[in-house]
Amino acid sequence: MRFRNRFIILPVLIALFAYMFYAIYDEVKLQVISDYNDHQLLLARQTAKSINTMFEHYKDDLSYLSGLDHIVNMTKTGEQLLASYYQININNIKAITRMDAQGKIIYSEPFVQGVVGRDISNQAHVRKLMETHMPVVSDLFTAVQNYRAVAYHVPLIKNGRFYGSIALLIPFDAIIKEFLDNISLKGGLYGWVISEQGIELYCRRTEHIGQSIFDTSVGFPSIIAIARKMIRGESGTGYYMVRDKDNPENAMIKQHAVFHPIKLPSTYWSVCVAVPETEILATLTGLRNALLLIIGLFVIVGAIYTYFFIRTWVLYKEELKRKRAEAALRESEKKFRELSDLLPQIVFETNLNGELIFVNKQAFELFGYSKSEFKKGLNMIDMIIPEEREQVLKNVANLYNGKKEQDSEYTALRKDGSRFPILIYSSRVMKDNKPVGLRGIIIDMTERHHSELILRESEKKFRSYVDHAPDGILVFDQNGHIIDSNRAITELTGYSKTELLGKSFQELVPLREHVWVEDFFRILKSKGKTDLDMSYIHKDGREGQWTIDAVKLSRLRFLGFFKDITERISLEEQVRQSQKMEAIGQLAGGIAHDFNNSLTVISGYSNLLLMGKHKEQFDYNEGLEQIIRAAERAETLTRQLLAFSRKQIAQPEVVNLNTIINDSSKMLTRLIGEDVEIELKLSEDLPFILADPHQIEQILINLMVNARDAIHAQGDAADDKLITVETRRILFNKQMVKSHPGSEEGTRVMLSISDTGLGMDRITREKVFEPFFTTKPEGKGTGLGLSTVYGIVKQNQANITIESTPGKGTSFSIYWPLAERDTMDKVVIRKSSRLQHG
């Protein structure tokens, strides 16, 4: 031990001195890098300040010009002033322009074809100027004359009014030449500038200019980390790694960098000044070489001194290593045996002759031999039934010859002669590149074979259940091809199971409904389940209807249940036809009754007028008025019938519901009566709709008269006699569209009329829109009021809903589509009648 410690002292001393020298060198290096960073940061701040001062100078000039009336009003004198300013600054700017308040260029010096009159209000910096009325600087762009420039706009504001702006077109190359090029000429320094969005405005690698630094620096995370700080407007120091393009091996070099923001109106740039670490450390080369020489001498002396010690020490360690390996091997064998005894499978190893040289305790339990019998020597081949031994020997020979044998199933033989199935996984044992035996595991397959038998029986029963199911069943793959079917689906389609397998589901559907099949599978894949009613084609060519309920079994498998509904659809169609004929009969009877009443009045009074008898006892004016009123009632009935059938000629206008409601409020108040209160809840900024104003007035009258009658039907039981008229904007989402068939997603205008009247039960609600259906006493209503409302609503592609509770009241809600922009340009927008007539 003393001998070893004596030889360890020298390497320790060498390491200590090396560490001291390294610490000194590292301290000096850090100080030098810090000094360079301070110098570079000062240079970056000076550059930022110079560029900022330039823009402040231009701001002062343009602010002065923007206060002149000749510039604001853009007189001839104003043009001369701008031209003079351009001539004075011709070496620093490329153009000066005047933009009006709408974003259109009204003057440019020098004049360039196509510039004056151009609308630039869509440019981001111009939009910002028009919103904030503050000076703005544009992003870097390439002018028509093929030079890079930025535009600097100063707003024209007089007496609080925005008159546009004066803008300078500043060539970016001039900014580079004056403020940035000198950076790259100073002792290996390298400068680059990026915008607030990370676009490289200036870079030594010209191919990077105009591109995002996050695109040009892919694979250089240290550059991206500094760039993220720069676009946040931070100031600081750091370093990044880049490839040395001057090095033929394209090696990575370290660049120390400082960065500082350049504050500009409405935005900012950020300048970065970097220098290679090799440039910084060039002054430390002498110190580094001296330290390396001293360390080298110590290393040489130490190497010679320790050579003899190492030689002796290696011999000692080899002996110690051998003893430890033997002990570890014994311990490993012990652990291996303990672990193998815990396994439920048999672990074995044989020699070249097939004699077992190792087995775990599971072998004793499974084969029935004792440990002593195994030790005496058992051959693996004797534990396999005689009729399979030839195959075992063949497989073993293949293994020794290098062929891979994944697994082999045999019938094993116990000591008592009983047989059982086993599965053997094995591989050859190699020593000095030669096979010396086999090693593997044996699995008892008795329980697995029993489970497979039960599974086959279960699958047989399940197939029987599926084939006897009353509904058709199909299983599809991800492409919609049929991979399984049951007996009911073959009876339904006429195809045999063999004909169905591999067939595309679209082949069972008419061509006109193929688009539904595509939607069906798209929804099924995304949501996992769906249902659909569609047509199908029988093998003999006739069509039928079925309803489908489908679920997603896995990413590649889908299950569908098919029920034939052809007969049900036919019966429903017969019921609908019967209902139509019943409604037509009811409609004809109502029309005949109402027209007969009107014709009776017209005929009676016309006969009296023609007879001319008792002239002194007959009021001719009253007779004519009765005839006119009867004709008007007939006309009203005709108009209601047309609206009900959606055939009334409408004269649509772009209208605002609030305007029509306000204009009709006095008339509606007189119509409803003073005993019922009308409350208006009209939403502000209501979008326009396209509708016939007279039809909307008709809807208001019909719904509010019904609401009044429902309130009066309450009698004294009604505490609050109130009709509420409400309008508001509402968004139709997927859920709303689902509950309003025929509608589409988007914004709608809602008109709601609610009352505190008698309310309706479910049966009344279902019949309320039927023609001539009324709950009023005979002679009190035609039964066409709400059917007319329904006809107008459907004629205008709108939707109507009812919410009603007996004893609490009713609410009708109508959802109108918005007027489209091109329609508003073509159709006159209806204004309030009060505004029209003063």
NUNU-109498 format. One record per residue (C-alpha): y, z, x; residue in three letters. Coordinates in steps of 0.5 Angstrom, whole numbers, padded with zeros to 4 digits, always signed. Layout:
N
YZXALA/...
***
This chain:
838
+0000+0000+0000MET/+0005+0002+0006ARG/+0003-0005+0009PHE/+0005-0009+0003ARG/+0011-0005+0002ASN/+0014-0007+0009ARG/+0013-0014+0007PHE/+0016-0014+0001ILE/+0023-0011+0003ILE/+0025-0017+0007LEU/+0025-0022+0000PRO/+0028-0016-0004VAL/+0034-0016+0002LEU/+0034-0024+0001ILE/+0035-0024-0006ALA/+0040-0019-0006LEU/+0044-0023-0001PHE/+0043-0029-0005ALA/+0045-0026-0011TYR/+0052-0023-0008MET/+0054-0030-0005PHE/+0052-0033-0012TYR/+0056-0028-0016ALA/+0062-0029-0011ILE/+0062-0036-0012TYR/+0061-0036-0019ASP/+0067-0031-0020GLU/+0071-0036-0016VAL/+0069-0042-0020LYS/+0071-0039-0027LEU/+0078-0037-0024GLN/+0079-0044-0022VAL/+0076-0047-0029ILE/+0081-0042-0032SER/+0087-0044-0028ASP/+0085-0052-0030TYR/+0085-0050-0037ASN/+0091-0046-0037ASP/+0094-0053-0034HIS/+0091-0057-0039GLN/+0093-0053-0045LEU/+0100-0053-0042LEU/+0100-0061-0042LEU/+0097-0062-0049ALA/+0102-0057-0052ARG/+0108-0061-0048GLN/+0105-0068-0051THR/+0104-0065-0058ALA/+0111-0063-0058LYS/+0114-0069-0055SER/+0110-0073-0061ILE/+0113-0068-0066ASN/+0120-0069-0063THR/+0120-0076-0064MET/+0118-0076-0071PHE/+0123-0070-0072GLU/+0128-0075-0069HIS/+0126-0081-0074TYR/+0126-0076-0080LYS/+0134-0074-0078ASP/+0136-0081-0078ASP/+0132-0083-0084LEU/+0134-0077-0088SER/+0142-0079-0086TYR/+0140-0086-0089LEU/+0137-0083-0095SER/+0143-0080-0097GLY/+0148-0086-0097LEU/+0149-0089-0104ASP/+0149-0096-0101HIS/+0141-0094-0099ILE/+0140-0091-0105VAL/+0142-0097-0109ASN/+0140-0102-0104MET/+0147-0106-0104THR/+0148-0111-0099LYS/+0152-0106-0095THR/+0145-0102-0095GLY/+0141-0108-0092GLU/+0146-0109-0087GLN/+0145-0101-0085LEU/+0138-0102-0085LEU/+0138-0108-0081ALA/+0143-0105-0076SER/+0138-0099-0075TYR/+0132-0104-0074TYR/+0136-0107-0068GLN/+0138-0101-0065ILE/+0131-0098-0065ASN/+0127-0105-0064ILE/+0124-0103-0058ASN/+0121-0097-0061ASN/+0119-0099-0068ILE/+0116-0105-0071LYS/+0120-0105-0078ALA/+0124-0101-0083ILE/+0123-0102-0090THR/+0125-0099-0097ARG/+0121-0098-0103MET/+0123-0096-0110ASP/+0120-0091-0114ALA/+0114-0095-0117GLN/+0112-0096-0110GLY/+0114-0103-0109LYS/+0117-0106-0103ILE/+0124-0108-0104ILE/+0127-0110-0097TYR/+0124-0110-0090SER/+0127-0112-0084GLU/+0125-0116-0080PRO/+0123-0120-0086PHE/+0115-0122-0087VAL/+0113-0127-0092GLN/+0109-0123-0097GLY/+0112-0116-0096VAL/+0118-0116-0100VAL/+0115-0115-0107GLY/+0108-0112-0105ARG/+0106-0106-0109ASP/+0103-0100-0104ILE/+0103-0095-0109SER/+0095-0095-0109ASN/+0096-0093-0101GLN/+0094-0085-0100ALA/+0100-0083-0096HIS/+0105-0087-0102VAL/+0101-0083-0107ARG/+0102-0077-0104LYS/+0110-0078-0103LEU/+0110-0080-0110MET/+0107-0074-0112GLU/+0110-0069-0107THR/+0117-0072-0106HIS/+0116-0070-0098MET/+0116-0074-0092PRO/+0109-0077-0090VAL/+0106-0080-0085VAL/+0100-0086-0086SER/+0093-0086-0083ASP/+0093-0091-0077LEU/+0092-0098-0079PHE/+0092-0105-0076THR/+0098-0109-0078ALA/+0098-0117-0080VAL/+0101-0118-0073GLN/+0094-0115-0070ASN/+0097-0109-0067TYR/+0096-0102-0069ARG/+0101-0098-0073ALA/+0103-0092-0077VAL/+0108-0092-0083ALA/+0113-0086-0083TYR/+0116-0085-0090HIS/+0122-0080-0092VAL/+0124-0080-0100PRO/+0130-0082-0103LEU/+0132-0076-0107ILE/+0139-0076-0111LYS/+0141-0071-0116ASN/+0134-0069-0117GLY/+0132-0076-0118ARG/+0127-0080-0114PHE/+0129-0087-0112TYR/+0123-0088-0107GLY/+0123-0088-0100SER/+0125-0091-0093ILE/+0119-0092-0088ALA/+0119-0094-0081LEU/+0113-0098-0078LEU/+0112-0095-0071ILE/+0107-0098-0066PRO/+0102-0093-0064PHE/+0101-0097-0057ASP/+0108-0095-0056ALA/+0106-0087-0057ILE/+0100-0088-0053ILE/+0104-0091-0047LYS/+0110-0086-0047GLU/+0106-0080-0049PHE/+0098-0081-0048LEU/+0097-0086-0042ASP/+0100-0081-0037ASN/+0095-0076-0038ILE/+0089-0080-0036SER/+0093-0082-0030LEU/+0093-0075-0027LYS/+0088-0072-0023GLY/+0082-0075-0027GLY/+0084-0072-0033LEU/+0082-0075-0040TYR/+0086-0075-0046GLY/+0084-0077-0053TRP/+0087-0076-0060VAL/+0084-0076-0067ILE/+0087-0075-0074SER/+0086-0070-0079GLU/+0080-0074-0082GLN/+0076-0074-0075GLY/+0078-0082-0074ILE/+0079-0083-0066GLU/+0086-0086-0066LEU/+0086-0086-0058TYR/+0080-0086-0053CYS/+0079-0088-0046ARG/+0073-0092-0049ARG/+0077-0097-0053THR/+0071-0099-0058GLU/+0071-0092-0061HIS/+0078-0093-0063ILE/+0078-0093-0071GLY/+0072-0090-0072GLN/+0070-0083-0074SER/+0068-0078-0068ILE/+0062-0076-0072PHE/+0059-0083-0072ASP/+0061-0084-0064THR/+0059-0078-0062SER/+0052-0077-0065VAL/+0047-0074-0060GLY/+0053-0070-0057PHE/+0053-0064-0061PRO/+0058-0060-0056SER/+0063-0066-0058ILE/+0062-0065-0065ILE/+0063-0058-0065ALA/+0070-0059-0061ILE/+0072-0064-0066ALA/+0071-0059-0072ARG/+0076-0054-0069LYS/+0081-0060-0068MET/+0080-0063-0075ILE/+0082-0055-0077ARG/+0088-0055-0073GLY/+0086-0050-0068GLU/+0088-0050-0061SER/+0084-0047-0056GLY/+0079-0049-0050THR/+0072-0051-0049GLY/+0067-0056-0046TYR/+0062-0061-0048TYR/+0057-0066-0045MET/+0057-0073-0044VAL/+0054-0079-0040ARG/+0057-0081-0034ASP/+0058-0089-0035LYS/+0059-0089-0027ASP/+0053-0086-0026ASN/+0047-0091-0025PRO/+0042-0086-0028GLU/+0047-0085-0034ASN/+0046-0077-0032ALA/+0050-0072-0037MET/+0056-0069-0034ILE/+0060-0063-0036LYS/+0067-0064-0039GLN/+0072-0058-0039HIS/+0077-0059-0045ALA/+0083-0056-0048VAL/+0085-0058-0055PHE/+0092-0057-0059HIS/+0094-0060-0066PRO/+0100-0065-0067ILE/+0104-0062-0073LYS/+0106-0068-0077LEU/+0109-0069-0084PRO/+0104-0069-0089SER/+0098-0069-0084THR/+0097-0067-0077TYR/+0093-0070-0071TRP/+0090-0067-0065SER/+0090-0068-0058VAL/+0084-0066-0053CYS/+0085-0066-0045VAL/+0079-0066-0041ALA/+0077-0066-0034VAL/+0070-0067-0031PRO/+0067-0060-0028GLU/+0066-0064-0021THR/+0073-0065-0021GLU/+0075-0058-0022ILE/+0070-0055-0017LEU/+0071-0060-0011ALA/+0076-0055-0008THR/+0070-0050-0008LEU/+0065-0055-0004THR/+0067-0052+0003GLY/+0066-0044+0000LEU/+0059-0047-0003ARG/+0056-0050+0003ASN/+0058-0044+0007ALA/+0054-0039+0002LEU/+0048-0044+0002LEU/+0047-0044+0009LEU/+0047-0037+0010ILE/+0042-0036+0004ILE/+0038-0042+0008GLY/+0038-0038+0014LEU/+0035-0032+0010PHE/+0030-0036+0007VAL/+0027-0039+0013ILE/+0027-0032+0017VAL/+0024-0029+0010GLY/+0019-0035+0010ALA/+0016-0034+0017ILE/+0016-0026+0016TYR/+0012-0026+0010THR/+0007-0032+0011TYR/+0002-0027+0015PHE/+0003-0022+0009PHE/+0001-0027+0004ILE/-0005-0030+0007ARG/-0008-0023+0007THR/-0005-0021+0000TRP/-0008-0028-0003VAL/-0015-0026+0000LEU/-0015-0019-0003TYR/-0012-0022-0010LYS/-0018-0027-0010GLU/-0023-0021-0010GLU/-0020-0017-0015LEU/-0019-0023-0019LYS/-0026-0024-0019ARG/-0028-0017-0021LYS/-0023-0017-0026ARG/-0026-0024-0029ALA/-0033-0021-0029GLU/-0031-0015-0033ALA/-0027-0019-0038ALA/-0033-0024-0039LEU/-0037-0018-0041ARG/-0032-0015-0046GLU/-0031-0022-0049SER/-0038-0023-0050GLU/-0038-0016-0053LYS/-0032-0018-0058LYS/-0035-0025-0059PHE/-0042-0022-0061ARG/-0038-0017-0066GLU/-0034-0022-0069LEU/-0040-0027-0070SER/-0044-0021-0073ASP/-0038-0020-0078LEU/-0038-0028-0081LEU/-0042-0029-0087PRO/-0045-0036-0083GLN/-0050-0036-0078ILE/-0047-0037-0071VAL/-0052-0040-0066PHE/-0053-0043-0059GLU/-0059-0047-0056THR/-0061-0050-0049ASN/-0063-0057-0048LEU/-0071-0055-0051ASN/-0068-0053-0057GLY/-0070-0046-0056GLU/-0065-0041-0059LEU/-0061-0037-0054ILE/-0056-0033-0058PHE/-0056-0032-0066VAL/-0052-0027-0070ASN/-0055-0022-0074LYS/-0054-0026-0080GLN/-0060-0030-0078ALA/-0064-0024-0078PHE/-0063-0023-0085GLU/-0063-0030-0088LEU/-0069-0033-0084PHE/-0073-0026-0084GLY/-0074-0026-0077TYR/-0073-0019-0073SER/-0069-0019-0067LYS/-0075-0018-0062SER/-0078-0024-0065GLU/-0072-0028-0063PHE/-0072-0025-0056LYS/-0079-0027-0055LYS/-0076-0034-0056GLY/-0076-0039-0062LEU/-0075-0046-0063ASN/-0069-0049-0067MET/-0074-0054-0070ILE/-0079-0049-0072ASP/-0074-0047-0077MET/-0074-0054-0081ILE/-0079-0056-0086ILE/-0084-0061-0082PRO/-0082-0067-0086GLU/-0074-0067-0084GLU/-0076-0065-0076ARG/-0076-0072-0074GLU/-0069-0073-0077GLN/-0066-0067-0074VAL/-0069-0069-0067LEU/-0066-0076-0068LYS/-0059-0073-0070ASN/-0059-0068-0064VAL/-0061-0074-0059ALA/-0054-0077-0062ASN/-0050-0071-0060LEU/-0053-0071-0053TYR/-0051-0078-0052ASN/-0044-0077-0054GLY/-0044-0079-0062LYS/-0040-0075-0066LYS/-0044-0071-0072GLU/-0040-0068-0077GLN/-0045-0064-0081ASP/-0052-0065-0083SER/-0056-0062-0089GLU/-0063-0060-0088TYR/-0068-0056-0092THR/-0069-0049-0088ALA/-0076-0045-0087LEU/-0076-0038-0087ARG/-0081-0033-0084LYS/-0085-0032-0091ASP/-0085-0040-0092GLY/-0080-0040-0097SER/-0075-0046-0097ARG/-0067-0046-0098PHE/-0062-0051-0097PRO/-0057-0051-0091ILE/-0051-0054-0087LEU/-0051-0055-0080ILE/-0044-0056-0076TYR/-0046-0057-0069SER/-0043-0059-0062SER/-0046-0060-0055ARG/-0045-0055-0050VAL/-0042-0058-0043MET/-0043-0056-0036LYS/-0041-0060-0030ASP/-0040-0066-0035ASN/-0047-0065-0037LYS/-0050-0063-0044PRO/-0054-0056-0043VAL/-0055-0054-0050GLY/-0052-0054-0057LEU/-0047-0049-0061ARG/-0045-0049-0068GLY/-0046-0045-0075ILE/-0051-0045-0080ILE/-0049-0045-0088ILE/-0053-0043-0093ASP/-0052-0048-0099MET/-0056-0044-0104THR/-0050-0042-0108GLU/-0046-0048-0107ARG/-0052-0052-0110HIS/-0053-0048-0116HIS/-0045-0048-0117SER/-0045-0056-0117GLU/-0051-0056-0122LEU/-0047-0052-0127ILE/-0040-0056-0125LEU/-0044-0062-0127ARG/-0047-0059-0133GLU/-0040-0057-0135SER/-0037-0064-0134GLU/-0042-0067-0138LYS/-0040-0062-0144LYS/-0033-0064-0143PHE/-0034-0071-0143ARG/-0038-0070-0150SER/-0032-0066-0152TYR/-0027-0072-0150VAL/-0031-0078-0153ASP/-0032-0074-0160HIS/-0025-0073-0160ALA/-0021-0076-0166PRO/-0015-0078-0163ASP/-0015-0084-0157GLY/-0015-0081-0150ILE/-0012-0085-0144LEU/-0011-0083-0137VAL/-0007-0087-0132PHE/-0005-0088-0125ASP/+0002-0088-0122GLN/+0003-0095-0124ASN/+0001-0095-0131GLY/-0006-0097-0130HIS/-0012-0094-0134ILE/-0017-0090-0130ILE/-0021-0087-0136ASP/-0021-0087-0143SER/-0025-0084-0149ASN/-0029-0087-0155ARG/-0024-0086-0160ALA/-0019-0091-0156ILE/-0024-0096-0156THR/-0025-0096-0163GLU/-0017-0096-0164LEU/-0016-0102-0159THR/-0022-0106-0160GLY/-0023-0106-0153TYR/-0030-0103-0149SER/-0029-0098-0144LYS/-0030-0103-0138THR/-0025-0108-0141GLU/-0020-0102-0141LEU/-0021-0099-0134LEU/-0016-0102-0129GLY/-0012-0105-0135LYS/-0004-0104-0135SER/-0002-0100-0141PHE/+0003-0106-0142GLN/-0002-0110-0144GLU/-0004-0106-0150LEU/+0004-0106-0152VAL/+0008-0112-0155PRO/+0012-0116-0150LEU/+0019-0114-0154ARG/+0017-0106-0153GLU/+0015-0107-0146HIS/+0022-0104-0144VAL/+0020-0098-0148TRP/+0014-0097-0144VAL/+0018-0097-0137GLU/+0023-0092-0140ASP/+0016-0088-0143PHE/+0013-0087-0136PHE/+0020-0086-0132ARG/+0021-0080-0137ILE/+0014-0078-0136LEU/+0015-0078-0129LYS/+0021-0074-0128SER/+0020-0069-0134LYS/+0013-0068-0134GLY/+0012-0069-0141LYS/+0014-0074-0147THR/+0012-0077-0154ASP/+0014-0084-0157LEU/+0012-0088-0163ASP/+0011-0095-0161MET/+0007-0101-0163SER/+0000-0103-0160TYR/-0004-0110-0160ILE/-0011-0110-0162HIS/-0016-0114-0159LYS/-0017-0119-0165ASP/-0009-0120-0164GLY/-0007-0116-0170ARG/-0001-0110-0169GLU/-0001-0103-0171GLY/+0003-0097-0170GLN/+0001-0091-0166TRP/+0004-0084-0164THR/+0003-0082-0156ILE/+0004-0075-0153ASP/+0003-0075-0146ALA/+0003-0070-0140VAL/+0004-0071-0133LYS/-0003-0068-0129LEU/-0001-0069-0122SER/+0004-0074-0118ARG/-0001-0079-0119LEU/-0005-0078-0126ARG/-0002-0078-0133PHE/-0006-0076-0139LEU/-0004-0079-0146GLY/-0006-0078-0153PHE/-0006-0083-0158PHE/-0006-0083-0166LYS/-0006-0089-0170ASP/+0000-0088-0175ILE/-0001-0095-0178THR/-0003-0093-0185GLU/+0003-0087-0185ARG/+0008-0092-0183ILE/+0006-0097-0189SER/+0006-0091-0194LEU/+0013-0089-0192GLU/+0016-0096-0192GLU/+0013-0096-0199GLN/+0016-0090-0201VAL/+0023-0092-0198ARG/+0023-0099-0202GLN/+0021-0095-0208SER/+0027-0090-0207GLN/+0032-0096-0206LYS/+0030-0099-0212MET/+0031-0093-0216GLU/+0038-0092-0212ALA/+0040-0099-0214ILE/+0038-0098-0222GLY/+0042-0091-0221GLN/+0048-0095-0218LEU/+0047-0101-0223ALA/+0047-0096-0229GLY/+0053-0092-0226GLY/+0057-0098-0225ILE/+0056-0101-0232ALA/+0058-0095-0235HIS/+0065-0094-0231ASP/+0066-0101-0232PHE/+0065-0101-0240ASN/+0070-0095-0240ASN/+0075-0099-0237SER/+0074-0106-0241LEU/+0074-0102-0247THR/+0081-0100-0246VAL/+0083-0106-0244ILE/+0080-0110-0250SER/+0082-0105-0255GLY/+0090-0105-0253TYR/+0090-0113-0252SER/+0087-0114-0259ASN/+0093-0109-0261LEU/+0098-0113-0258LEU/+0095-0120-0260LEU/+0095-0118-0267MET/+0102-0116-0267GLY/+0101-0111-0273LYS/+0105-0105-0275HIS/+0110-0107-0269LYS/+0115-0101-0271GLU/+0109-0096-0271GLN/+0106-0099-0264PHE/+0109-0097-0257ASP/+0108-0104-0253TYR/+0110-0101-0246ASN/+0105-0095-0247GLU/+0099-0101-0249GLY/+0101-0105-0243LEU/+0101-0098-0238GLU/+0094-0096-0241GLN/+0092-0103-0239ILE/+0094-0103-0232ILE/+0091-0096-0231ARG/+0085-0098-0234ALA/+0085-0104-0229ALA/+0087-0100-0223GLU/+0081-0095-0225ARG/+0077-0101-0224ALA/+0080-0103-0218GLU/+0079-0096-0215THR/+0071-0097-0217LEU/+0071-0103-0214THR/+0074-0101-0207ARG/+0069-0095-0207GLN/+0063-0099-0208LEU/+0065-0104-0202LEU/+0067-0098-0198ALA/+0060-0095-0200PHE/+0056-0101-0198SER/+0061-0102-0192ARG/+0063-0109-0194LYS/+0071-0107-0196GLN/+0076-0111-0192ILE/+0079-0106-0187ALA/+0085-0107-0183GLN/+0084-0103-0177PRO/+0090-0100-0173GLU/+0091-0096-0167VAL/+0092-0089-0170VAL/+0093-0082-0168ASN/+0090-0077-0173LEU/+0095-0072-0173ASN/+0100-0077-0175THR/+0097-0079-0181ILE/+0095-0072-0183ILE/+0102-0069-0182ASN/+0105-0075-0186ASP/+0100-0074-0192SER/+0101-0066-0192SER/+0106-0066-0198LYS/+0102-0071-0202MET/+0096-0067-0201LEU/+0099-0060-0202THR/+0101-0063-0209ARG/+0094-0066-0210LEU/+0091-0059-0209ILE/+0096-0055-0212GLY/+0100-0049-0210GLU/+0094-0044-0211ASP/+0090-0046-0205VAL/+0093-0045-0198GLU/+0092-0051-0193ILE/+0092-0049-0186GLU/+0093-0055-0181LEU/+0090-0054-0174LYS/+0092-0060-0170LEU/+0090-0060-0163SER/+0095-0063-0158GLU/+0095-0069-0154ASP/+0089-0072-0159LEU/+0087-0079-0156PRO/+0088-0085-0161PHE/+0083-0088-0165ILE/+0082-0095-0168LEU/+0081-0094-0176ALA/+0085-0097-0182ASP/+0090-0091-0184PRO/+0089-0092-0192HIS/+0081-0091-0191GLN/+0083-0084-0187ILE/+0088-0082-0193GLU/+0082-0084-0197GLN/+0077-0079-0193ILE/+0082-0074-0193LEU/+0084-0074-0201ILE/+0076-0075-0203ASN/+0074-0069-0198LEU/+0080-0064-0200MET/+0079-0066-0207VAL/+0072-0064-0207ASN/+0074-0058-0203ALA/+0079-0056-0208ARG/+0074-0056-0214ASP/+0069-0052-0210ALA/+0074-0047-0209ILE/+0076-0047-0217HIS/+0068-0047-0218ALA/+0068-0040-0215GLN/+0073-0037-0220GLY/+0076-0030-0219ASP/+0070-0029-0214ALA/+0074-0033-0209ALA/+0078-0028-0204ASP/+0081-0033-0200ASP/+0083-0040-0203LYS/+0083-0044-0196LEU/+0082-0051-0194ILE/+0082-0052-0186THR/+0084-0058-0183VAL/+0082-0059-0176GLU/+0083-0064-0170THR/+0081-0063-0163ARG/+0078-0067-0157ARG/+0070-0066-0156ILE/+0065-0069-0151LEU/+0058-0072-0154PHE/+0053-0069-0149ASN/+0046-0071-0149LYS/+0044-0065-0154GLN/+0050-0068-0158MET/+0047-0075-0158VAL/+0040-0073-0160LYS/+0043-0069-0166SER/+0047-0075-0168HIS/+0043-0081-0168PRO/+0046-0088-0167GLY/+0052-0084-0162SER/+0053-0085-0155GLU/+0055-0080-0150GLU/+0063-0080-0149GLY/+0069-0077-0151THR/+0070-0077-0159ARG/+0076-0074-0164VAL/+0073-0069-0169MET/+0076-0069-0176LEU/+0074-0063-0180SER/+0075-0060-0187ILE/+0073-0053-0189SER/+0073-0049-0195ASP/+0072-0042-0198THR/+0069-0045-0204GLY/+0062-0045-0207LEU/+0058-0048-0202GLY/+0051-0052-0202MET/+0044-0051-0202ASP/+0039-0055-0198ARG/+0037-0060-0204ILE/+0045-0061-0205THR/+0046-0063-0198ARG/+0041-0068-0198GLU/+0043-0072-0204LYS/+0051-0071-0203VAL/+0052-0078-0200PHE/+0048-0081-0205GLU/+0052-0086-0210PRO/+0053-0083-0217PHE/+0051-0076-0215PHE/+0055-0071-0217THR/+0055-0063-0219THR/+0061-0063-0223LYS/+0061-0063-0231PRO/+0060-0070-0234GLU/+0067-0074-0234GLY/+0069-0070-0229LYS/+0067-0074-0223GLY/+0064-0081-0221THR/+0059-0079-0216GLY/+0062-0084-0211LEU/+0067-0080-0207GLY/+0063-0077-0202LEU/+0059-0084-0202SER/+0065-0087-0200THR/+0067-0083-0195VAL/+0060-0084-0192TYR/+0061-0092-0192GLY/+0068-0091-0189ILE/+0065-0087-0183VAL/+0059-0092-0182LYS/+0064-0098-0182GLN/+0068-0095-0177ASN/+0062-0093-0172GLN/+0063-0086-0173ALA/+0059-0080-0175ASN/+0059-0074-0180ILE/+0056-0068-0181THR/+0055-0062-0186ILE/+0055-0055-0185GLU/+0055-0051-0192SER/+0052-0044-0194THR/+0052-0042-0201PRO/+0057-0037-0203GLY/+0061-0038-0197LYS/+0064-0045-0196GLY/+0063-0052-0193THR/+0065-0056-0187SER/+0065-0063-0186PHE/+0066-0066-0179SER/+0067-0073-0177ILE/+0067-0075-0170TYR/+0071-0082-0169TRP/+0070-0086-0162PRO/+0076-0087-0158LEU/+0080-0093-0158ALA/+0079-0097-0152GLU/+0084-0099-0147ARG/+0084-0107-0148ASP/+0084-0105-0156THR/+0090-0101-0155MET/+0093-0107-0151ASP/+0092-0112-0157LYS/+0093-0108-0163VAL/+0100-0105-0166VAL/+0100-0097-0165ILE/+0101-0094-0172ARG/+0107-0089-0171LYS/+0109-0083-0176SER/+0112-0086-0182SER/+0118-0081-0181ARG/+0120-0084-0175LEU/+0119-0091-0178GLN/+0124-0089-0183HIS/+0129-0085-0179GLY/
***
